[in-house]
Amino acid sequence: MILLDTDIMIDLLRNYPPAVVWLRSLGDEEIALPGFVVMELIQGCRNKAE
């Protein structure tokens, strides 16, 4: 299982190529997103669309 950090999620949401390639390279690996990371992402949004 791989826990994703906020920095990685931001890169993925922005389609940063190295992050996308890394995520695809994981294959069938189980990925988890901790609740505090979700909260950090929500806190960082400028509006509801983000």
C-alpha positions as CSV (number, residue, x, y, z in Angstrom):
1,M,0.0,0.0,0.0
2,I,1.2,3.5,-0.9
3,L,0.1,6.5,1.0
4,L,0.0,9.7,-1.1
5,D,1.1,13.0,0.3
6,T,-0.5,16.4,-0.4
7,D,2.5,17.4,-2.6
8,I,2.1,14.4,-4.9
9,M,-1.7,14.9,-5.1
10,I,-1.2,18.5,-6.1
11,D,1.2,17.4,-8.9
12,L,-1.3,14.8,-10.1
13,L,-4.2,17.3,-10.1
14,R,-2.0,19.7,-12.1
15,N,-1.1,16.8,-14.5
16,Y,2.6,17.3,-13.8
17,P,4.2,14.7,-16.2
18,P,6.7,13.1,-13.9
19,A,4.0,12.6,-11.2
20,V,1.6,11.1,-13.8
21,V,4.3,8.7,-15.1
22,W,5.2,7.7,-11.6
23,L,1.5,7.0,-10.7
24,R,1.1,4.9,-13.9
25,S,4.2,3.0,-13.1
26,L,2.6,1.7,-9.8
27,G,0.4,-0.7,-11.8
28,D,-2.1,-2.5,-9.5
29,E,-0.5,-1.3,-6.3
30,E,-3.0,-0.3,-3.6
31,I,-3.1,3.5,-3.1
32,A,-4.5,5.3,-0.1
33,L,-5.2,9.0,0.5
34,P,-5.3,9.9,4.2
35,G,-8.1,12.1,5.4
36,F,-5.8,14.9,6.5
37,V,-4.5,15.1,2.9
38,V,-8.0,15.4,1.6
39,M,-8.6,18.3,4.1
40,E,-5.3,20.0,3.0
41,L,-6.4,19.8,-0.6
42,I,-9.8,21.3,0.2
43,Q,-8.3,24.0,2.3
44,G,-6.0,24.9,-0.6
45,C,-8.9,25.4,-3.1
46,R,-9.6,28.9,-4.1
47,N,-13.2,28.2,-5.1
48,K,-15.7,25.4,-5.4
49,A,-14.7,24.5,-9.0
50,E,-11.2,23.6,-7.8
